[in-house]
Amino acid sequence: MIRRFRLVWPDRRPFAGRAGRPIRFLAASDEPDPALEHEVNRVALGPLDGVIGCGDLEPYWLSFLADAFQVPLVYVRGNHDRGGAWDAHDDTVPRPLGAGGGTRLAGIAIAGLEWPGVPERDNRRRGGLAWVQALRVAERTFAARLGGRTEPVLVVSHAPPAGAGDAVSDAYHLGFPAYRWLMNRLHPPLWLHGHTTTASVAALEAVVGPTSLVNVTGAVLVELVPPGDRAA
Protein backbone atom coordinates (compact mmCIF):
# COMPACT_ATOMS: atom_id res chain seq x y z
CA MET A 1 0.00 0.00 0.00
CA ILE A 2 1.27 3.46 -0.91
CA ARG A 3 1.90 5.56 2.18
CA ARG A 4 0.12 8.89 2.45
CA PHE A 5 1.19 12.12 4.09
CA ARG A 6 -0.96 15.22 4.49
CA LEU A 7 0.31 18.66 5.52
CA VAL A 8 -1.07 22.17 5.86
CA TRP A 9 0.99 24.37 3.55
CA PRO A 10 1.31 27.80 5.19
CA ASP A 11 0.89 29.81 1.98
CA ARG A 12 -2.48 30.13 0.24
CA ARG A 13 -1.14 31.49 -3.02
CA PRO A 14 -0.39 28.15 -4.75
CA PHE A 15 -4.01 27.07 -4.14
CA ALA A 16 -5.61 29.98 -5.99
CA GLY A 17 -8.08 28.74 -8.58
CA ARG A 18 -8.03 25.13 -7.32
CA ALA A 19 -11.55 25.26 -5.84
CA GLY A 20 -10.37 23.76 -2.56
CA ARG A 21 -8.44 20.87 -4.14
CA PRO A 22 -5.17 19.93 -2.43
CA ILE A 23 -1.83 19.92 -4.23
CA ARG A 24 -0.85 16.28 -4.66
CA PHE A 25 2.63 14.89 -5.34
CA LEU A 26 3.89 11.35 -5.60
CA ALA A 27 7.33 11.31 -3.97
CA ALA A 28 9.61 8.30 -4.46
CA SER A 29 13.17 7.14 -3.87
CA ASP A 30 15.57 4.19 -3.65
CA GLU A 31 13.21 1.27 -4.29
CA PRO A 32 10.65 1.10 -7.13
CA ASP A 33 7.27 0.32 -5.60
CA PRO A 34 5.88 -2.64 -7.60
CA ALA A 35 2.33 -1.65 -6.69
CA LEU A 36 2.63 1.31 -9.05
CA GLU A 37 3.17 -1.02 -12.01
CA HIS A 38 -0.54 -1.87 -11.89
CA GLU A 39 -2.99 0.61 -13.37
CA VAL A 40 -5.66 -0.16 -10.79
CA ASN A 41 -3.36 1.06 -8.03
CA ARG A 42 -2.40 4.20 -9.93
CA VAL A 43 -6.04 5.02 -10.58
CA ALA A 44 -6.79 4.56 -6.88
CA LEU A 45 -4.30 7.29 -6.02
CA GLY A 46 -6.27 9.84 -8.02
CA PRO A 47 -4.94 12.77 -10.04
CA LEU A 48 -1.51 14.19 -9.24
CA ASP A 49 0.17 17.55 -9.78
CA GLY A 50 3.69 16.19 -10.05
CA VAL A 51 6.19 13.44 -9.32
CA ILE A 52 9.15 14.13 -7.03
CA GLY A 53 12.20 11.87 -7.05
CA CYS A 54 14.56 11.82 -4.06
CA GLY A 55 17.32 9.77 -5.63
CA ASP A 56 18.56 6.24 -6.36
CA LEU A 57 15.88 5.49 -8.94
CA GLU A 58 16.75 4.61 -12.55
CA PRO A 59 15.69 7.01 -15.32
CA TYR A 60 13.28 4.42 -16.72
CA TRP A 61 11.33 4.34 -13.43
CA LEU A 62 11.20 8.11 -13.07
CA SER A 63 10.04 8.38 -16.69
CA PHE A 64 7.45 5.66 -16.14
CA LEU A 65 5.94 7.45 -13.14
CA ALA A 66 5.77 10.81 -14.88
CA ASP A 67 4.29 9.31 -18.06
CA ALA A 68 1.83 7.06 -16.23
CA PHE A 69 0.37 9.98 -14.27
CA GLN A 70 0.94 12.50 -17.10
CA VAL A 71 2.48 15.09 -14.78
CA PRO A 72 5.76 17.04 -14.53
CA LEU A 73 8.78 15.39 -12.90
CA VAL A 74 11.26 17.04 -10.52
CA TYR A 75 14.06 15.00 -8.99
CA VAL A 76 17.50 14.94 -7.44
CA ARG A 77 20.13 12.26 -7.97
CA GLY A 78 21.25 9.92 -5.21
CA ASN A 79 24.61 8.34 -4.50
CA HIS A 80 23.91 5.44 -6.89
CA ASP A 81 22.67 7.60 -9.79
CA ARG A 82 25.78 7.32 -11.93
CA GLY A 83 26.97 5.03 -14.71
CA GLY A 84 24.68 2.97 -16.92
CA ALA A 85 21.64 4.89 -18.14
CA TRP A 86 22.83 8.02 -16.36
CA ASP A 87 26.03 8.15 -18.41
CA ALA A 88 23.99 7.58 -21.55
CA HIS A 89 22.30 10.96 -20.97
CA ASP A 90 18.84 9.46 -21.30
CA ASP A 91 16.53 12.19 -22.62
CA THR A 92 13.37 10.45 -21.42
CA VAL A 93 13.68 12.40 -18.16
CA PRO A 94 14.37 16.12 -17.67
CA ARG A 95 17.65 17.30 -16.20
CA PRO A 96 17.87 16.75 -12.44
CA LEU A 97 17.98 19.55 -9.93
CA GLY A 98 21.67 20.23 -9.51
CA ALA A 99 23.60 20.90 -6.33
CA GLY A 100 21.55 23.49 -4.50
CA GLY A 101 19.25 24.04 -7.50
CA GLY A 102 15.72 25.37 -7.39
CA THR A 103 12.49 25.15 -9.37
CA ARG A 104 8.71 25.28 -8.96
CA LEU A 105 6.12 22.52 -9.12
CA ALA A 106 2.39 23.29 -9.01
CA GLY A 107 3.27 26.74 -7.69
CA ILE A 108 5.39 25.38 -4.81
CA ALA A 109 8.99 26.58 -4.54
CA ILE A 110 11.38 23.62 -4.41
CA ALA A 111 15.03 23.50 -3.36
CA GLY A 112 17.07 20.48 -4.48
CA LEU A 113 20.01 18.82 -2.74
CA GLU A 114 21.43 15.95 -4.76
CA TRP A 115 24.01 13.59 -3.25
CA PRO A 116 27.12 15.78 -2.87
CA GLY A 117 29.58 14.90 -5.61
CA VAL A 118 27.37 12.38 -7.40
CA PRO A 119 29.20 12.85 -10.74
CA GLU A 120 32.53 11.84 -9.16
CA ARG A 121 34.12 8.40 -9.64
CA ASP A 122 33.08 7.19 -6.20
CA ASN A 123 30.09 7.83 -4.00
CA ARG A 124 31.83 8.50 -0.72
CA ARG A 125 30.45 11.10 1.67
CA ARG A 126 31.55 14.64 0.87
CA GLY A 127 30.45 16.81 3.77
CA GLY A 128 32.27 19.86 2.39
CA LEU A 129 30.24 19.76 -0.83
CA ALA A 130 27.06 19.43 1.24
CA TRP A 131 27.95 22.80 2.77
CA VAL A 132 28.35 24.30 -0.70
CA GLN A 133 24.87 23.06 -1.60
CA ALA A 134 23.30 24.34 1.62
CA LEU A 135 24.88 27.77 1.25
CA ARG A 136 23.61 28.05 -2.34
CA VAL A 137 20.05 27.32 -1.25
CA ALA A 138 20.30 29.72 1.69
CA GLU A 139 21.76 32.50 -0.47
CA ARG A 140 19.08 32.18 -3.14
CA THR A 141 16.24 31.93 -0.63
CA PHE A 142 17.30 34.87 1.51
CA ALA A 143 17.99 36.97 -1.59
CA ALA A 144 14.40 36.33 -2.71
CA ARG A 145 13.13 37.35 0.70
CA LEU A 146 15.15 40.56 0.62
CA GLY A 147 13.65 41.18 -2.79
CA GLY A 148 10.18 41.03 -1.30
CA ARG A 149 9.22 37.47 -2.22
CA THR A 150 8.51 35.63 0.99
CA GLU A 151 7.26 32.07 0.57
CA PRO A 152 7.83 28.66 2.14
CA VAL A 153 10.13 26.20 0.40
CA LEU A 154 9.80 22.43 -0.01
CA VAL A 155 13.23 20.82 0.25
CA VAL A 156 13.98 17.70 -1.79
CA SER A 157 17.20 15.87 -0.95
CA HIS A 158 18.64 12.40 -1.19
CA ALA A 159 20.27 12.27 2.25
CA PRO A 160 18.48 13.72 5.29
CA PRO A 161 19.74 16.38 7.69
CA ALA A 162 21.88 15.20 10.59
CA GLY A 163 19.80 13.91 13.47
CA ALA A 164 16.49 14.01 11.61
CA GLY A 165 15.44 10.84 9.83
CA ASP A 166 18.97 9.46 9.50
CA ALA A 167 20.45 6.16 10.74
CA VAL A 168 22.69 6.97 13.69
CA SER A 169 24.11 3.44 13.77
CA ASP A 170 25.38 3.60 10.17
CA ALA A 171 28.07 6.19 9.44
CA TYR A 172 27.34 6.18 5.71
CA HIS A 173 23.65 6.85 6.26
CA LEU A 174 24.06 9.65 8.77
CA GLY A 175 22.52 12.92 7.70
CA PHE A 176 24.65 15.89 6.72
CA PRO A 177 25.32 18.62 9.32
CA ALA A 178 25.13 21.20 6.53
CA TYR A 179 21.55 20.16 5.80
CA ARG A 180 20.68 20.46 9.49
CA TRP A 181 22.12 23.98 9.48
CA LEU A 182 20.00 24.82 6.44
CA MET A 183 16.86 23.38 7.99
CA ASN A 184 17.37 25.36 11.21
CA ARG A 185 17.63 28.61 9.24
CA LEU A 186 15.26 28.06 6.36
CA HIS A 187 12.49 26.38 8.41
CA PRO A 188 10.90 24.62 5.43
CA PRO A 189 7.43 23.22 6.19
CA LEU A 190 8.32 19.97 4.42
CA TRP A 191 11.57 18.12 3.70
CA LEU A 192 11.43 14.99 1.53
CA HIS A 193 14.38 12.60 1.39
CA GLY A 194 15.46 9.01 0.77
CA HIS A 195 18.81 7.24 1.30
CA THR A 196 18.08 5.92 4.80
CA THR A 197 16.85 2.34 4.62
CA THR A 198 13.46 1.77 6.19
CA ALA A 199 14.81 -1.08 8.34
CA SER A 200 17.46 1.13 9.96
CA VAL A 201 15.16 3.77 11.47
CA ALA A 202 12.39 3.62 14.03
CA ALA A 203 10.10 5.94 12.05
CA LEU A 204 9.79 7.20 8.48
CA GLU A 205 8.56 10.62 9.56
CA ALA A 206 10.07 13.17 11.91
CA VAL A 207 9.19 16.66 13.10
CA VAL A 208 11.83 19.24 14.01
CA GLY A 209 10.33 22.58 14.97
CA PRO A 210 8.14 23.74 12.07
CA THR A 211 9.63 21.17 9.66
CA SER A 212 8.11 17.79 8.84
CA LEU A 213 10.59 15.32 7.35
CA VAL A 214 9.41 12.31 5.36
CA ASN A 215 11.52 9.38 4.17
CA VAL A 216 9.91 8.56 0.82
CA THR A 217 11.73 5.27 0.14
CA GLY A 218 9.38 3.34 -2.10
CA ALA A 219 6.63 5.89 -2.69
CA VAL A 220 4.53 8.33 -0.67
CA LEU A 221 1.48 10.29 -1.74
CA VAL A 222 1.97 13.83 -0.41
CA GLU A 223 -1.06 16.08 -0.10
CA LEU A 224 -0.64 19.77 0.68
CA VAL A 225 -3.71 21.68 1.83
CA PRO A 226 -4.13 25.43 2.42
CA PRO A 227 -4.29 27.00 5.89
CA GLY A 228 -7.66 26.60 7.53
CA ASP A 229 -8.53 23.32 5.79
CA ARG A 230 -10.74 21.47 8.27
CA ALA A 231 -9.81 18.06 6.86
CA ALA A 232 -6.06 18.53 7.44
N, C-alpha and C positions, 0 to 999 in steps of 0.2 A: 504494500500500500504506500502511495506517495505521501510523505509527510506534508503537513500544512502549517503555515505560520502567518499570523495576522497581526498587523501593527498599525497604530494610529500614526499617520504621517503629519508632522506638525505644521504643514504649509498647505493651505487650501488651493493655491494657484494651479497646481498640476491637475486638479479635479474639475476645473471649470469646463462646462459643457458636457460632463459625463453623466448627468442626470442621476447622481448618487451612486454610480457604479464604482467599485474599487479599482485600483490599478493592480494588475495581476501579472506576476513574473514567475516563470519556471526557472529556478536556480539549480545548477548541477555541478558536480565535480567528481574526479577520481575514479568512480566506478559507474559505468553505464547501467542504468536501472532497466532490467529486461521487461518490466511491466509496461514501459513506454513503447515497446515494439508493437504492442497490440492496440489497434485503433479503438476498441471499446474502452480501454483505459484512458486514452488520450481524450476521447469525447467526454468521458466522465469528469475530466478536469475542467471543462468549459473553456471559453475563449480566453486567450492570453494577450498581453500587451508587449511581451518580449521574453527572450530567453537570455539568461545570464550564466556564463560559464566561469567557474572559479579554479580552473586548471586541471591538468592531468587527464584530459579527455581528448581522444583523437579527432582530427578535423572531420572525419566522416560522421562521427556521432553528433558533434556540434551542428553540422550541416543538416543532418537528419532531423534534429529537434526543431531547428528554425524552419525548415521546409514543411515538416509535418504540421506545425501549428501556424505556419504562414505569418510569422512575426519577425521583427528585427532581432539580431543576435549581437550581444556585447560580451566579451570575455577577456580574461587574462590567462597567460600561460603559466603552467606549473613547472616543477623541477624536472618532470619527465617529458615535457613538451619540446623535444628536440630530436633530430634525426628522422629517418623514415619519411612519412608524409609531410612533416614540418619542413624538412630540407627541400622537399619537392615544390615548395611554395604553392600549395594547393589553393586555387582560386575559388573553391566552392564555399569558403568562409571568408568573411571580411578580415582585415588586419586586426590583430589583437590590440587591446589597450597596452601601450608601452609602459616603461618604468615611470610611475607617477603620472600617467596620462589621465585625461578626463573626457567625458562625453555626456550626452543626455539620452534618456530612454523614457518614452511616454511622459516627457516633461520633467523627469526626475534627474537632478544632477548626480553624476556618477564619477567617482575617483577610482582609478585602477592601480593595483600594486601586484605586478607579476612577480614570479620567483626571482629574487635578485641575481642577475647574471645568468639567466636561463640560456642565452646564446653561447655561453662559454663551453669549453670541451668537457667540463665535468659539472656535476650539480651539487657541489659542496655548498655549505652555508656561507653567505657573504654578508655579514652584518653591516659592514661599511656601506655597501651598495643599498642596503635597506634604508639606511639613513639618507642617502641621496634621494631615493624615492619619496620618503616621508617629507623631506624638506621641499621637494618640488610641489607636492600636493598642498602643503601648508602655505607656501608662497603664493600659489595660484588662487587658493581659496581666500586668503586674507586680502589679496589684492582686489578680488572681486567685491569683498565686503567694504573695503575702503572706497571702491568705486560706486558704492550705493546699492549693490546687488547682494542682499542678504537672503540666503536660502539654505536649508539643510542639505547635506550630501550623503548619499548612499555609498559606502566604501565596499569595493569588491577586491579581494585579495586571494592569493593561494594560501599562504601561511597566515595564521592568526597573530594577533598581538601577544606579547609575552604576558603570561599569567591570565589569559582570558580565552578559554577554549583550546588551549594547547595541551600537550602530553608531557607533564613534568618529569616522568620517568624515562623519557626518550630524548636524548640530547638533540637528535636530528629533527625531531618534531616539536621542539620548543618554539614558542612564538618569538617574534623579533622585538627587542626593546624599542627600536625606532618606531614600530607600529604602535606600541603602547603609548609612546610619547605623542604621536600624532592623534591617537584616539582621545587622550586626556586634554588636548588643546582644541581639536576640531569638534568634539562631542557629536559625532554623527548619530542620528537616530537608529541606524541599522548598519551592521557590518557583516557581510557574507564572506565565508571562506571555506576552504577545503583542507587538504594536506593531512590533517590529523585523523588517523584511523578511528572508526567508530568504536572499536574494541578497546582502545587505549584511554578513553575518557569516560567519566561518570555520566556526563550529560552532553547533549548536542546543541544546547542553547545556554547562553550565559547573559547576565545583565551586569554592566559596570556603569554606575551612574545613569546618565540618560541614554546609554548605548546598549542596544540588544545585539548580541552576536549569535550567528547561526552557522553551524557546520552543515554545509549542504551536500556532503558526500552522498552519492546516489542522486537523489533529486528531492527538491522541496518546492511546494507551491507557496509563493509569497504573495500575500494580499495586503496592500496598503490602503487604508481608509482615511478620510479627512477628519480633522478635529471635530468632536461633537457627534460622531457616528455612534448611535446607541448600541449597535450590534458588535462593536469592537471589543 
